[in-house]
Amino acid sequence: MTDILDDAVRLANAWPLHESIESFEANLARHVPEGLSGNSLNRIYRKMIPRWHFAMLNDVARNQAFSSALQALTRSGDLVLDVGAGSGLLAMMAVRAGARAVVSCEVVEPVTHIARRIIEANGLADRISIVPKRSSLLTLGQDLPARADLLVTETVDCGLVGEGLLPIIRHARAELLKEDARIIPARAKVFFSLLESSVIHRINFAKEAAGFDVSLFNRFSTQEYFPVRISTWDHALLSPPVEALSFDFRHDALEPQTVRVSVTPSRSGVVHGVLFWFELDLGGGILLSNAPENLSSHWMQAVQGFEMPLRVEAGRPLCAEINQGLTSIHFALTP
Ligand SMILES: C[S@@+](CC[C@H](N)C(=O)[O-])C[C@H]1O[C@@H](n2cnc3c(N)ncnc32)[C@H](O)[C@@H]1O
């Protein structure tokens, strides 16, 4: 059954667009042999639409921050581009802040149908158009009537760049925005600390099991960062936070880069990885962060583990080399 549902998701992602959520679901039903029971439809939706949407929609601080930034930066008469509509929330906030019109694109088709319904239910259908496309495929003059005055996008994951924020903004700046367009978020920084946590290490690496050496299995360990709610794991931070990366989304090239910074352990111990997080400056002085002390953010922190833990001494500096790709951040430590 799972294979059939996976096939249905693959098909659905490649289908031409449907008129409504009902015709999308009817088409799905034709591709699940015994018809779509409520349960199998829900399983398909679970594969297409991550559950974090709900935690995100209920993150009051996040919502308030985006709403305040839009109030501060939207000028009446603006044409706003919203990349990644989701429920349509930021598009509706932009209208409330005075935008003349909002074009909001979204890559997951069923999400676009529901966003339209939400916008209609909130009486804003005449000001917001939902375009069912990836932002890189938007056509100026068709999907977007003219270059936009303001871009808003919340395509941000726990490590800032994994959902495509950098290529999304870079492409929008080149193809979809006026030269002096405002961008929300305006800037971001990434901070990291050295992380000691054998329990977190054990969720991604193995060495010995029941007396057998199983370390070759680490070939399959996750090498990129992954989300952890750090407050829920036994751990120690062996260094104060260090700034790893800094972005100005309006002016920087937003290309891959390698940065080297010094990090001095404040405690001796064993480094199992790095813990990192972002600080977003949405503009107008409005900050949003998933720093470890922010327990209510729906964003967890990012961890990148090292297969070979590294013993460090308090006061003896290390070099951290940070390789930032378009959608990745990778740390390496050398004495
Ligand atoms: C983190 S959610 C934010 C949703 C909404 N803007 C909000 O803040 O509540 C990001 C949404 O962007 C969509 N998305 C990601 N990259 C996209 C792209 N390049 N073009 C269009 N949609 C994208 C995802 O499918 C997801 O629905």
PDBQT file of the ligand as one rigid body, heavy atoms in Angstrom, charges set to zero:
ROOT
HETATM    1  C1  LIG A 401       7.934  27.661   5.456  1.00  0.00    +0.000 C 
HETATM    2  S1  LIG A 401       6.511  27.666   4.448  1.00  0.00    +0.000 S 
HETATM    3  C2  LIG A 401       5.884  29.301   4.687  1.00  0.00    +0.000 C 
HETATM    4  C3  LIG A 401       4.435  29.455   4.308  1.00  0.00    +0.000 C 
HETATM    5  C4  LIG A 401       3.866  30.860   4.492  1.00  0.00    +0.000 C 
HETATM    6  N1  LIG A 401       4.569  31.827   3.675  1.00  0.00    +0.000 N 
HETATM    7  C5  LIG A 401       3.950  31.296   5.927  1.00  0.00    +0.000 C 
HETATM    8  O1  LIG A 401       4.897  32.011   6.275  1.00  0.00    +0.000 OA
HETATM    9  O2  LIG A 401       3.090  30.929   6.730  1.00  0.00    +0.000 OA
HETATM   10  C6  LIG A 401       7.242  27.718   2.852  1.00  0.00    +0.000 C 
HETATM   11  C7  LIG A 401       6.318  27.348   1.701  1.00  0.00    +0.000 C 
HETATM   12  O3  LIG A 401       7.035  27.658   0.511  1.00  0.00    +0.000 OA
HETATM   13  C8  LIG A 401       6.860  26.658  -0.466  1.00  0.00    +0.000 C 
HETATM   14  N2  LIG A 401       8.048  26.802  -1.328  1.00  0.00    +0.000 N 
HETATM   15  C9  LIG A 401       9.345  26.518  -1.016  1.00  0.00    +0.000 A 
HETATM   16  N3  LIG A 401      10.177  26.895  -2.009  1.00  0.00    +0.000 NA
HETATM   17  C10 LIG A 401       9.396  27.465  -2.968  1.00  0.00    +0.000 A 
HETATM   18  C11 LIG A 401       9.671  28.072  -4.237  1.00  0.00    +0.000 A 
HETATM   19  N4  LIG A 401      10.914  28.200  -4.697  1.00  0.00    +0.000 N 
HETATM   20  N5  LIG A 401       8.641  28.527  -4.968  1.00  0.00    +0.000 NA
HETATM   21  C12 LIG A 401       7.356  28.422  -4.508  1.00  0.00    +0.000 A 
HETATM   22  N6  LIG A 401       7.043  27.859  -3.312  1.00  0.00    +0.000 NA
HETATM   23  C13 LIG A 401       8.042  27.400  -2.547  1.00  0.00    +0.000 A 
HETATM   24  C14 LIG A 401       6.722  25.387   0.349  1.00  0.00    +0.000 C 
HETATM   25  O4  LIG A 401       6.012  24.390  -0.367  1.00  0.00    +0.000 OA
HETATM   26  C15 LIG A 401       5.959  25.890   1.576  1.00  0.00    +0.000 C 
HETATM   27  O5  LIG A 401       4.570  25.778   1.380  1.00  0.00    +0.000 OA
ENDROOT
TORSDOF 0
